[in-house]
């Protein structure tokens, strides 16, 4: 059978040795956690700074892309307005030719739709 376990006790019958051992273990554990925290802190700070710089760069790139796309959209709108204006002028100058071209394009599109 199991033999009873005896635990060390202090001179007055209390578990003083166990209390000191537990205290030492807690102190050692706290010391180890402090060392780990002190060691990890610079790495975490560097990682945080790098992440912040990366986000700043991405934000700047997104802002530049937005500005470039906005400029291109404006240029395309201007080009569209110019093409429509030129087409109106040409139709006014030669209405019969414009009508013939429109009929020909309509005929070709109709043929394309039927062949599918």
Protein Blocks (a to p, Z undefined) as FASTA:
>chain_A
ZZdddddddfkopakklmmmmmmmmmmmmmmmmmmmmmmmmmmmmmmmmmmmmmmmmmmm
mmmmmmmmmmmmmmmmmmmmmmmmmmmmmmmmmmmlmmmmmmmmmmmmmmmmmmZZ
